[in-house]
Amino acid sequence: MGLAIMLLSVWCAAAVQAQPLPRPDHIVIVVEENRRYSQIIGNRDAPYLNALAERGALFTQSYGVTHPSQPNYLALFSGSTRGIRSNACPLELSGDNLASALLAKGLSFASYSESMPEPGFEGCVYGAYQRKHNPAANWKELAPFNLPFTSLPQDYSQLPAVSLVIPDQLDDMHDGSIARGDAWLSKHIGPYAQWAMAHNSLLIVTWDEDDGSADNRVATLFYGPMVKSGSSAQRINHYNILRTIEEMFDLPYLGNSADAQPISGVWQR
């Protein structure tokens, strides 16, 4: 009887692991900058983010891959830091990435960067815009999908399957305050989050890295109708987020995401 119970337990665990992930109609990924988990969660200067954390899934053991900023964006976007260990600009990269994988499947992608002056902009800096935070800019063939934030559709049903949203350095908490970044999210991403709940869509908010003081632990939030409210202590990083998106859209595994587990336990049945 003991063996039978043990085998049943193993079978049940495998069955849960094998359950398919939801497939959102749209995913919007917002990447914030250089703040550790404890600076965001429970901070009165971030009321919008903490409200999202209460209503969505909060990952309490989420980590950046490395330092500084740029290789973390590359990890999330392509499954590898590409051997980059700095914020050097410009980069000219080749090979597969999240955008090319989606496009090859007949799905859509766009990157929307605040303060970027024009589509396909190749410059490293423009006002508060920094190319180091915009990984799509490093693949020349992605120029048509590298757009200013002003190009984000106001009709959210016209969003691509996956959108990467990059606030500028004043609004992503890098140079500006946590309160400013939180207010920007409430104003510019809050309407999408509300819409997503009624339209099978998902919002992901994460940070590239911490401030160098907390083992690179950052806040990551998932919000949408397919997400269970609550906190999750599973350890994740940018590769797990990428692997989850790949599983959702039946994409090939990019780089180190092949060895990462998709995020589980936070989905509505």
C-alpha positions as CSV (number, residue, x, y, z in Angstrom):
1,M,0.0,0.0,0.0
2,G,2.9,2.4,0.9
3,L,4.5,1.8,-2.5
4,A,1.2,2.4,-4.3
5,I,0.6,5.7,-2.5
6,M,4.1,6.8,-3.3
7,L,3.7,5.9,-7.0
8,L,0.4,7.7,-7.1
9,S,2.0,10.8,-5.6
10,V,4.8,10.8,-8.2
11,W,2.2,10.3,-10.9
12,C,0.1,13.2,-9.7
13,A,3.2,15.5,-9.4
14,A,4.1,14.6,-13.0
15,A,0.6,15.2,-14.2
16,V,0.6,18.7,-12.6
17,Q,4.0,19.5,-14.2
18,A,2.7,18.2,-17.6
19,Q,-0.4,20.4,-17.6
20,P,-0.2,22.9,-20.5
21,L,0.3,26.5,-19.8
22,P,-2.4,29.0,-20.7
23,R,-2.0,30.8,-24.0
24,P,-2.7,34.5,-23.7
25,D,-3.9,36.5,-26.7
26,H,-1.4,39.2,-25.8
27,I,1.6,39.5,-23.4
28,V,3.0,42.9,-22.5
29,I,6.4,42.7,-20.7
30,V,7.6,45.8,-18.9
31,V,11.2,45.9,-17.6
32,E,12.1,48.3,-14.8
33,E,15.6,49.2,-13.6
34,N,18.0,48.6,-10.7
35,R,15.8,48.1,-7.7
36,R,15.9,45.3,-5.2
37,Y,12.8,43.4,-4.2
38,S,12.6,45.1,-0.7
39,Q,12.7,48.5,-2.3
40,I,9.4,47.8,-4.2
41,I,7.3,45.3,-2.3
42,G,5.8,47.0,0.8
43,N,7.0,50.4,-0.3
44,R,4.3,53.1,0.1
45,D,6.0,55.0,-2.8
46,A,4.9,52.2,-5.1
47,P,1.1,51.9,-4.5
48,Y,0.3,50.7,-8.0
49,L,2.9,48.0,-8.1
50,N,1.9,46.7,-4.7
51,A,-1.8,46.7,-5.7
52,L,-0.8,44.5,-8.7
53,A,1.2,42.3,-6.4
54,E,-1.9,41.8,-4.2
55,R,-4.2,41.0,-7.2
56,G,-1.8,39.0,-9.3
57,A,1.1,36.6,-8.8
58,L,4.1,37.9,-6.9
59,F,7.4,36.0,-7.2
60,T,9.3,36.3,-4.0
61,Q,12.4,34.6,-5.2
62,S,13.0,36.2,-8.6
63,Y,16.5,37.1,-9.7
64,G,18.4,38.9,-12.4
65,V,21.0,36.9,-14.3
66,T,24.0,39.1,-13.9
67,H,25.2,42.7,-13.8
68,P,25.1,45.3,-15.3
69,S,21.8,46.1,-17.2
70,Q,22.4,45.1,-20.8
71,P,23.2,41.4,-20.5
72,N,20.0,40.9,-18.5
73,Y,17.9,42.3,-21.3
74,L,19.7,40.1,-23.7
75,A,19.1,37.0,-21.5
76,L,15.4,37.8,-21.4
77,F,15.2,38.4,-25.1
78,S,17.5,35.7,-26.5
79,G,18.2,33.2,-23.8
80,S,21.8,34.3,-23.5
81,T,23.9,37.2,-22.4
82,R,25.7,36.8,-25.7
83,G,29.0,37.1,-23.9
84,I,28.3,40.7,-23.2
85,R,29.5,41.9,-19.8
86,S,29.0,45.6,-20.1
87,N,26.6,48.3,-21.3
88,A,28.7,48.8,-24.5
89,C,26.9,50.4,-27.4
90,P,26.3,49.9,-30.2
91,L,26.0,46.1,-30.5
92,E,25.4,44.2,-33.7
93,L,24.1,40.8,-32.9
94,S,22.9,37.8,-34.9
95,G,21.0,34.6,-34.2
96,D,17.6,33.7,-32.9
97,N,15.7,35.7,-30.3
98,L,12.2,36.0,-29.0
99,A,11.1,38.2,-31.9
100,S,12.4,36.0,-34.6
101,A,11.0,32.9,-33.0
102,L,7.5,34.5,-32.8
103,L,7.7,35.8,-36.4
104,A,8.8,32.4,-37.7
105,K,5.6,31.0,-36.1
106,G,3.5,33.6,-37.9
107,L,3.0,35.5,-34.7
108,S,3.7,39.2,-34.0
109,F,6.2,41.1,-31.8
110,A,7.1,44.7,-31.2
111,S,9.4,46.6,-28.8
112,Y,8.1,50.0,-27.6
113,S,10.7,52.3,-26.1
114,E,9.8,55.5,-24.4
115,S,11.6,58.6,-25.7
116,M,13.1,56.8,-28.7
117,P,12.7,59.4,-31.5
118,E,11.7,57.2,-34.5
119,P,11.1,53.6,-35.6
120,G,14.3,51.6,-36.1
121,F,16.5,54.3,-34.3
122,E,20.1,53.1,-34.1
123,G,21.5,55.7,-31.8
124,C,22.8,54.8,-28.3
125,V,21.2,57.7,-26.5
126,Y,18.4,60.1,-27.2
127,G,17.4,62.2,-24.2
128,A,16.4,59.7,-21.5
129,Y,16.3,56.8,-24.0
130,Q,19.1,54.3,-23.7
131,R,19.6,51.6,-26.3
132,K,21.3,49.4,-23.7
133,H,17.8,48.7,-22.3
134,N,16.3,48.0,-25.8
135,P,17.6,44.5,-26.9
136,A,15.7,44.5,-30.1
137,A,17.8,47.4,-31.4
138,N,20.8,45.1,-31.6
139,W,19.4,43.0,-34.4
140,K,19.3,45.0,-37.6
141,E,16.6,42.8,-39.1
142,L,14.3,43.8,-36.3
143,A,14.3,47.5,-37.2
144,P,10.7,47.4,-38.4
145,F,9.6,46.0,-34.9
146,N,11.7,48.5,-32.9
147,L,9.2,51.3,-32.2
148,P,8.8,54.4,-30.0
149,F,6.4,54.0,-27.1
150,T,4.1,56.5,-28.8
151,S,3.4,53.7,-31.4
152,L,1.8,51.4,-28.7
153,P,-1.8,50.8,-30.0
154,Q,-4.5,52.5,-28.0
155,D,-6.8,49.7,-29.1
156,Y,-5.2,46.9,-27.2
157,S,-6.7,44.3,-29.4
158,Q,-4.2,45.5,-32.0
159,L,-1.2,44.7,-29.8
160,P,1.2,42.1,-31.1
161,A,1.2,38.6,-29.5
162,V,4.2,39.8,-27.4
163,S,5.2,43.4,-26.6
164,L,8.3,44.5,-24.8
165,V,7.8,47.9,-23.2
166,I,10.9,49.9,-22.1
167,P,10.3,53.1,-20.1
168,D,13.0,55.6,-20.4
169,Q,15.6,56.2,-17.7
170,L,13.5,58.8,-15.9
171,D,10.5,56.5,-15.7
172,D,12.0,53.1,-15.2
173,M,13.4,53.9,-11.7
174,H,17.0,54.1,-13.0
175,D,17.4,57.9,-12.8
176,G,13.9,58.7,-11.6
177,S,12.4,57.8,-8.2
178,I,10.4,54.7,-7.4
179,A,7.3,56.9,-7.0
180,R,7.8,58.4,-10.5
181,G,8.2,55.0,-12.0
182,D,5.2,53.6,-10.2
183,A,3.0,56.6,-11.3
184,W,4.2,56.0,-15.0
185,L,3.1,52.4,-14.8
186,S,-0.2,53.3,-13.3
187,K,-0.9,55.9,-16.1
188,H,0.5,54.1,-19.1
189,I,0.2,50.4,-18.3
190,G,-2.7,50.4,-15.9
191,P,-5.3,50.7,-18.7
192,Y,-3.8,47.7,-20.4
193,A,-3.8,45.7,-17.2
194,Q,-7.5,46.4,-16.7
195,W,-8.3,45.5,-20.3
196,A,-6.2,42.3,-20.1
197,M,-8.4,40.9,-17.3
198,A,-11.4,40.8,-19.7
199,H,-9.4,39.8,-22.8
200,N,-7.3,36.8,-22.0
201,S,-4.1,38.8,-21.9
202,L,-1.1,38.9,-19.5
203,L,1.0,41.6,-18.0
204,I,4.5,40.8,-16.8
205,V,6.5,43.4,-14.8
206,T,10.0,42.6,-13.8
207,W,13.4,44.3,-13.2
208,D,16.6,43.9,-15.1
209,E,18.7,43.6,-11.9
210,D,18.9,44.9,-8.3
211,D,20.9,47.8,-7.0
212,G,23.9,45.5,-6.3
213,S,23.1,45.0,-2.6
214,A,20.7,42.0,-2.4
215,D,22.1,39.0,-4.4
216,N,20.3,40.3,-7.5
217,R,16.9,39.6,-6.1
218,V,14.2,41.6,-7.8
219,A,10.4,41.8,-7.9
220,T,8.5,40.0,-10.7
221,L,4.7,40.3,-11.1
222,F,2.3,38.4,-13.4
223,Y,-1.2,39.9,-13.8
224,G,-4.1,38.6,-15.9
225,P,-7.2,36.4,-15.9
226,M,-5.2,33.2,-16.2
227,V,-3.1,34.1,-13.1
228,K,-4.0,33.0,-9.5
229,S,-3.6,35.7,-6.9
230,G,-0.9,35.1,-4.3
231,S,2.8,34.8,-3.9
232,S,5.1,32.1,-5.2
233,A,8.5,31.2,-3.7
234,Q,9.7,29.2,-6.7
235,R,13.1,30.5,-7.8
236,I,13.0,32.1,-11.2
237,N,15.1,34.4,-13.4
238,H,14.9,35.9,-16.8
239,Y,15.4,32.5,-18.5
240,N,12.4,31.0,-16.7
241,I,10.3,33.9,-17.9
242,L,11.5,33.4,-21.5
243,R,10.9,29.6,-21.2
244,T,7.3,30.3,-20.0
245,I,6.6,32.5,-23.0
246,E,8.1,29.9,-25.3
247,E,5.9,27.2,-23.9
248,M,2.8,29.4,-24.2
249,F,3.4,29.9,-27.9
250,D,5.0,26.6,-28.7
251,L,8.3,28.3,-29.7
252,P,11.7,26.7,-29.9
253,Y,13.8,27.1,-26.7
254,L,16.4,29.8,-27.0
255,G,19.8,29.4,-25.4
256,N,19.8,28.9,-21.6
257,S,16.0,28.8,-21.5
258,A,16.2,25.2,-22.7
259,D,17.6,24.3,-19.2
260,A,15.1,26.5,-17.3
261,Q,11.7,25.3,-16.1
262,P,8.6,27.1,-17.2
263,I,6.8,28.9,-14.4
264,S,4.2,26.7,-12.7
265,G,1.7,26.8,-9.9
266,V,0.4,30.3,-10.6
267,W,-2.2,29.5,-13.3
268,Q,-5.9,29.2,-13.0
269,R,-7.2,25.7,-13.7
